[in-house]
Structures are given as structure tokens and as C-alpha cells.
Amino acid sequence: MPDFFPFCSPMDNEMTVCQLSAQMSGDWGLGDQGSNAAVEEKSSHPRINLYKNRGRAGDQERRWRAELEAIREKKRRQEKFDSNRKNSMELLLQNLDERESAANPWSSKRVSCTGKSWRSYSHNLMLAEWLLFMPPTFADDYLLKLCPKGRHVLVRAAYGATKIYSRTGYLLFRTQSRLPGGGLGQSEHQSSANSTVLDCIMIRPENSLTEDLDGDLSVKSSPILMYVVDVIYFRKTCYTELPFRERCSWLENYHRSEIEEEVSDDPIRFRVLSSYPCTEESMKTVFLAKPEFDLDGVLFYHEAVRYKPGATPLVGWLKPYMLAEWFPSLQLHPDYSNETPEDYTNYLNEIRHQEESASLRTRSYKKSLALSPGKQTS
């Protein structure tokens, strides 16, 4: 057995430990009275809250890295598959072309598109998580979008009708729009051949944001305004497997004019939300300007995130009054701090407060469902 105190006997070791213990108790003021004192531990203690939030931030970072690695691995597999397929398909297509040309020089093969149907996304939206840690490549890999106050909905235009769904898949109302497949300004063939699915924020000033609208919206007096956050399906193309940066490029540079097309008596209108780089210069310009609408928060997207249902750590969310803590070097327009709560201390405590309020609303909602089992809501 090795000696832990090679220059002392076992008795000396015991005395040394006792002396050190007594000395440390004296130095820290722990006498008989202190040894019997009970330390009351409360969950609201600032250090406990800090510990819990640090744990959550670490958990979010681990999931962030795992999702990002899964995306990169999928991209590597796809690139390898495409490379192998290209070599084999070139020879196959060459043989097919020769046979078709010999049989009928005017014939052409119909190309079929395969992929995940937009119907699998008709009841679920991609959701953000509270931003709890700063990603190491934030300035290079992230894009932001200013999000207006409103209701998060999914818009589906197909077969001449435009349907609006809540986050939980509840059909809020149906109408017609000028989106491909939406019915307005389109022939019956065009409406049935095309379809559109968009991730939107719905603004309706004269109604509450949680009020359910039934029936045909065309009889309503004023139009509904939709801010388009993301594109899921447009005409005959599914965009869910494209990275967010590419989806933004298609949405803002190619589809914007068609989405925002309107006539004065249209029951529903659309505006595409612009995306901005998260570089310091870009954020200075964005946050210094007055927002063009009542701001609810800011969404931060990793450029590689694909569109999938549910919450993801690759999309972060902050309230406007939290930005000063995360980006202290940036000057913000005064509107960003207009709705700072009176009891606001820091973003961690505010997140906890927001989650407690959301939990209370959920319990109240479930209780109302139990009392009225036949009623559906969002």
C-alpha cells in the first residue's frame, strides 16, 4: 500500500488531518453553531437558475452540432450518390435516346419527379428555439429575419382554394388567392395543375390573433395580410430539402413578384419577408432602421437548415428587447425596446417567465378541451 504522507507516520497523518480540519473550520467561521445551520435551497435562487440555464444552453449546443453534422453527412452521401449515378445514367440515357430516335424522332420521355409530398407538411410548421448560446460561425453561417406580430400559420393553395392552417393543423378558414393553385386569375386547369405551401405570419387587425374564422373569407370586408417567412412548395417543386439560404434565394429573387401580385379586391395578400446576413455591418444597418411593422421578434436561421416539422436548434429566436444583451456593440432603434417588461432583468429570466406563461396557457387550453371535447381550436 503506498504512503500518501511519506514523511509522516500514520499517527502524524491523522493529527495533520484533524489540525487542518480545525483550522479550516476556524478560518471559515464554522463552529458548532454553523455546523447545525441549515441552508435553505430555493429553485428561484439566481445561482441555481444560472446553473439550469447553462445546462440548457449546453444541451442546445449539443443538439445544434448533432443536427448540423446530420445535414452535412446527408449532403456527403447525396453528393457521392449523384456522382455515381451520373456515370451510370449517362450511358443509360444515351442508349434510350438512340432507341427513341430510331422509333420516333419526335417522341420525348416524360420525366417524373420524386420526393416528399407537401401533404406531409400540411399539419406541421418548422419552429424556432430560444437562442441560448452563440454559435461559433454565427457571422458567416447565419441569416436573420424580422418577424411581425401575428399568428404563425401554414398556407396551402391547391385545386382553386386557399386554406389556412394553425400550427397544430386546425383549418382556420378557406378563401381564394393569386398563389399558384389558389384560384384567382387562373383557369381550372392551372388551379388543378399547380399548388403552393408557404410558412406565414397572419395579420388581421380587426380580429384577435387567436380568433377562429369560419367559412368563406371572400365575404369579409377587409383583406388579410400574410407575411411569408419560408417556402415549402411552389408550383410543382418541393423546397424542403434545400438549405435555407437557397430557399431564401428562390423566395426573394424568383417567386416574390408572383407571390405579391394582387388586385384591390383580393381577400388575402402576401408580402415576402427579406433575409439579412448576420455580419456586424449588416446587423448594424438592419437594427438601426425603424421596423416597418409591429415587431414580435427576430429569427436566426443557420444557412444549411432544411425545412422539417417541429422545433430545431438551428433556428434561434429572440425578443427585440433581448438583442442588446446579445449584441452590445450594436446600436438599436428605440422601437426595439418599446415593449421591455417592467420586471425585466435579463434574457434568461425572461425566457423562464415566457415558458411558464406558455405552460399556463397550455394547461388552460387542455382544460377547456376537456370541458368541451367536441370543440377544435388552434
C-alpha positions in Angstrom: 0.0 0.0 0.0 1.5 3.3 -1.0 2.1 6.0 1.7 0.2 9.2 0.9 2.3 11.1 3.5 5.8 9.6 3.0 7.4 11.9 5.6 4.9 11.3 8.4 3.8 8.3 10.4 0.1 7.1 10.3 -0.5 8.8 13.7 1.1 12.0 12.4 -1.2 11.8 9.3 -4.3 11.5 11.5 -3.2 14.5 13.6 -2.4 16.5 10.5 -5.8 16.0 9.0 -7.5 16.9 12.3 -5.4 20.0 12.6 -6.2 21.1 9.1 -9.9 20.5 9.6 -10.0 22.5 12.8 -8.0 25.3 11.1 -10.3 25.5 8.1 -13.4 25.5 10.3 -12.0 28.4 12.3 -11.0 30.3 9.2 -14.4 30.0 7.6 -16.3 30.7 10.8 -17.8 27.2 11.1 -18.2 26.5 14.8 -20.8 24.3 16.5 -23.4 26.9 15.7 -22.5 26.9 12.0 -22.4 23.1 11.7 -26.0 22.8 12.7 -27.3 25.6 10.5 -29.5 24.5 7.6 -29.0 26.2 4.2 -32.4 26.7 2.6 -32.3 26.0 -1.2 -34.9 27.6 -3.4 -35.4 27.0 -7.0 -35.6 30.7 -7.6 -32.1 31.4 -6.4 -30.0 33.2 -9.1 -27.1 30.8 -9.0 -29.5 27.8 -9.4 -31.2 29.5 -12.3 -27.9 30.2 -13.9 -26.8 26.6 -13.5 -30.0 25.3 -15.0 -29.8 27.7 -18.0 -26.2 26.9 -18.6 -27.3 23.2 -18.7 -29.9 24.1 -21.2 -27.5 26.1 -23.3 -25.1 23.2 -23.3 -27.9 20.8 -24.3 -28.9 23.1 -27.2 -25.4 23.3 -28.4 -25.0 19.5 -28.4 -28.2 19.2 -30.4 -27.1 22.0 -32.7 -23.9 20.2 -33.5 -25.7 16.9 -34.0 -28.3 18.3 -36.4 -25.6 20.2 -38.3 -23.5 17.0 -38.6 -26.5 15.0 -39.8 -27.1 17.6 -42.5 -23.5 17.5 -43.6 -23.4 13.7 -43.6 -26.6 13.6 -45.7 -25.1 16.1 -48.1 -21.9 14.0 -48.5 -24.0 10.9 -49.1 -26.1 12.7 -51.7 -23.0 14.1 -53.5 -21.5 10.6 -53.6 -24.7 9.1 -54.9 -25.1 11.8 -57.5 -21.5 11.3 -58.7 -22.0 7.5 -59.0 -25.4 7.9 -60.7 -24.1 10.5 -63.2 -21.6 8.0 -64.6 -24.2 5.2 -65.0 -27.0 7.4 -66.1 -25.1 9.0 -69.0 -24.7 5.6 -70.7 -28.3 4.6 -70.0 -29.7 7.9 -71.3 -27.6 7.6 -74.4 -28.9 4.2 -75.2 -32.5 5.3 -74.5 -32.1 8.3 -76.7 -30.8 6.2 -79.6 -33.7 3.7 -79.3 -36.4 6.5 -79.1 -34.9 8.4 -82.0 -34.9 5.3 -84.1 -38.5 4.6 -83.3 -39.9 8.1 -83.4 -37.6 11.2 -83.7 -40.4 13.4 -82.3 -41.2 11.4 -79.2 -40.0 12.5 -75.7 -39.9 10.8 -72.4 -41.9 12.3 -69.5 -39.7 13.0 -66.5 -41.2 12.0 -63.2 -40.3 13.9 -60.0 -40.0 12.0 -56.8 -39.7 13.5 -53.3 -41.6 14.0 -50.1 -45.1 15.1 -50.7 -46.2 18.6 -49.5 -49.2 16.9 -47.8 -46.9 15.6 -45.1 -46.2 19.2 -44.1 -49.9 20.4 -44.2 -50.2 20.0 -40.4 -46.8 21.0 -39.1 -44.5 24.0 -39.2 -40.8 24.4 -38.5 -40.4 26.1 -35.2 -37.6 28.1 -33.6 -36.0 27.6 -30.2 -34.9 30.3 -27.8 -31.3 31.3 -28.6 -29.3 30.2 -25.6 -25.8 30.1 -27.0 -23.8 31.9 -29.6 -22.8 29.6 -32.5 -19.1 29.8 -33.3 -19.8 30.5 -37.0 -22.7 32.9 -36.4 -21.4 35.8 -38.6 -20.7 33.5 -41.6 -23.4 30.9 -41.5 -26.5 32.6 -40.2 -29.2 34.7 -41.7 -31.9 36.7 -39.8 -35.5 37.7 -40.5 -37.5 40.3 -38.6 -40.8 38.7 -37.6 -44.0 40.8 -37.3 -46.7 40.3 -34.6 -49.3 37.9 -35.8 -50.3 34.3 -35.9 -48.0 31.6 -37.2 -49.9 29.7 -39.9 -49.4 27.4 -42.9 -51.0 28.5 -46.2 -51.9 25.8 -48.8 -53.2 26.8 -52.2 -54.4 23.9 -54.4 -57.4 23.0 -56.7 -58.7 26.6 -56.8 -58.8 27.1 -53.0 -56.5 28.6 -50.4 -56.7 27.1 -46.9 -55.1 28.5 -43.8 -54.0 26.1 -41.1 -52.9 26.7 -37.5 -49.6 25.4 -36.1 -51.4 22.3 -34.9 -53.1 21.6 -38.2 -56.5 23.0 -37.4 -58.2 24.5 -40.5 -58.9 28.2 -39.7 -60.6 29.2 -42.9 -60.6 28.9 -46.6 -60.5 31.5 -49.3 -59.1 32.2 -52.8 -55.7 33.8 -53.7 -53.5 34.5 -56.6 -50.9 32.0 -55.5 -50.3 29.1 -58.0 -53.3 26.8 -57.4 -55.2 29.4 -55.3 -57.9 30.0 -57.9 -57.9 33.8 -58.5 -56.9 34.8 -62.1 -56.3 31.2 -63.1 -58.0 28.7 -65.3 -59.4 25.5 -63.9 -56.5 23.6 -65.4 -53.9 25.9 -63.9 -55.5 25.7 -60.5 -55.5 21.9 -60.5 -52.1 21.5 -62.0 -50.2 23.8 -59.6 -50.1 24.1 -55.8 -48.3 26.3 -53.2 -47.4 25.8 -49.5 -46.0 28.7 -47.5 -44.9 29.3 -43.9 -46.5 32.6 -43.0 -47.4 35.1 -40.2 -51.1 36.1 -40.5 -52.1 39.7 -39.7 -55.7 40.6 -39.2 -56.1 43.9 -37.4 -59.8 43.8 -36.6 -59.8 40.3 -35.2 -57.8 38.9 -32.3 -54.8 36.8 -33.2 -56.4 33.7 -31.7 -59.9 34.1 -33.1 -61.1 31.3 -35.4 -62.5 32.4 -38.8 -65.1 30.1 -40.4 -66.5 29.9 -43.9 -65.5 31.7 -47.0 -63.3 34.8 -46.4 -64.3 36.4 -49.7 -67.4 37.9 -47.9 -65.2 39.6 -45.3 -64.8 43.4 -45.6 -61.0 43.9 -45.3 -58.2 41.7 -46.6 -55.9 39.5 -44.5 -52.2 40.3 -44.8 -49.7 37.4 -44.8 -46.0 37.8 -44.3 -44.2 34.9 -45.9 -41.4 33.5 -43.7 -40.5 30.4 -45.8 -41.4 28.5 -48.9 -42.2 24.8 -48.7 -43.8 24.1 -52.1 -44.2 26.3 -55.1 -46.0 25.2 -58.4 -44.6 21.7 -58.9 -41.4 22.0 -56.9 -40.8 20.9 -53.3 -38.2 23.0 -51.4 -38.0 21.2 -48.1 -34.6 19.5 -48.9 -33.0 22.8 -50.0 -30.8 24.7 -47.5 -32.3 27.8 -46.0 -30.0 30.1 -47.9 -31.2 28.6 -51.3 -34.8 28.7 -50.2 -34.4 32.4 -49.5 -32.8 33.0 -52.9 -35.7 31.3 -54.7 -38.3 33.0 -52.5 -36.9 36.6 -52.7 -35.4 36.6 -56.2 -37.6 34.4 -58.3 -41.1 33.9 -56.6 -41.5 37.3 -54.9 -43.3 39.1 -57.7 -45.7 36.2 -58.3 -46.5 35.8 -54.6 -47.0 39.5 -54.0 -49.2 40.0 -57.1 -52.6 41.5 -56.0 -55.7 43.3 -57.1 -57.6 45.8 -55.0 -60.5 43.4 -54.0 -58.3 40.3 -53.2 -59.4 38.8 -49.9 -55.8 37.9 -49.0 -52.5 39.5 -49.8 -48.9 38.4 -49.3 -45.6 40.1 -48.5 -42.3 38.2 -48.6 -40.0 38.8 -45.5 -36.5 39.7 -46.5 -33.5 37.9 -45.0 -30.2 39.6 -44.0 -26.7 38.3 -43.3 -25.7 38.2 -39.6 -22.4 40.1 -40.2 -21.8 43.1 -38.0 -22.2 45.6 -40.8 -25.5 44.1 -42.0 -26.9 43.9 -38.5 -26.0 47.5 -37.8 -28.0 48.6 -40.8 -31.0 46.4 -40.0 -31.3 47.1 -36.3 -30.7 50.9 -36.6 -33.6 51.3 -39.0 -37.2 51.6 -37.8 -39.1 48.3 -38.3 -41.8 48.5 -41.0 -44.3 46.6 -38.8 -45.0 45.8 -35.2 -42.1 43.6 -34.3 -42.6 40.4 -32.4 -39.0 39.1 -32.5 -36.0 38.1 -34.6 -35.4 34.7 -36.2 -31.9 33.5 -36.7 -31.5 30.7 -39.3 -28.5 28.5 -40.0 -27.9 28.7 -43.7 -27.9 24.8 -44.0 -31.1 24.1 -42.2 -33.7 22.1 -44.2 -37.4 22.6 -43.7 -38.8 20.0 -41.3 -41.7 19.9 -38.8 -41.1 20.8 -35.2 -38.5 22.9 -33.2 -34.9 22.9 -34.2 -31.8 24.3 -32.6 -30.6 25.5 -36.0 -33.3 28.3 -35.8 -33.0 30.7 -32.9 -35.5 33.2 -31.6 -35.1 36.4 -29.5 -37.5 39.1 -28.5 -36.5 42.7 -29.6 -35.6 43.9 -26.1 -33.1 40.9 -25.7 -30.9 42.0 -28.6 -28.9 44.5 -26.6 -27.6 41.7 -24.3 -26.6 39.5 -27.2 -25.1 42.3 -29.4 -23.9 45.1 -27.0 -21.8 46.7 -29.7 -24.8 47.4 -32.0 -26.9 50.5 -31.8 -30.7 49.6 -31.9 -33.6 51.7 -33.0 -35.7 52.8 -29.9 -38.6 50.7 -31.2 -36.7 47.6 -30.2 -37.0 48.4 -26.5 -40.6 49.7 -26.6 -42.1 46.6 -25.0 -39.5 45.8 -22.5 -41.3 44.3 -19.4 -41.2 46.4 -16.3 -39.7 43.5 -14.3 -37.2 42.6 -17.0 -33.7 41.7 -15.6 -32.0 39.6 -18.2 -32.9 37.3 -21.1 -32.6 34.1 -19.1 -35.1 35.1 -16.5 -37.4 36.4 -19.2 -37.2 33.1 -21.1 -38.2 31.3 -17.9 -41.1 33.7 -17.4 -42.3 33.3 -21.0 -42.1 29.5 -20.8 -44.1 29.5 -17.5 -46.8 31.7 -19.1 -46.9 29.3 -22.2 -47.2 26.3 -19.9 -50.1 28.0 -18.1 -51.9 28.7 -21.4 -51.4 25.1 -22.5 -52.9 23.8 -19.3 -55.8 26.2 -19.6 -56.3 25.1 -23.2 -56.3 21.4 -22.3 -58.8 22.1 -19.5 -61.1 23.8 -22.0 -60.9 20.9 -24.3 -61.8 18.5 -21.5 -64.9 20.6 -20.8 -65.8 20.8 -24.5 -64.5 17.6 -26.2 -66.3 18.3 -29.4 -64.6 21.7 -30.0 -61.4 22.1 -32.0 -59.1 25.0 -31.8 -55.6 26.0 -32.6 
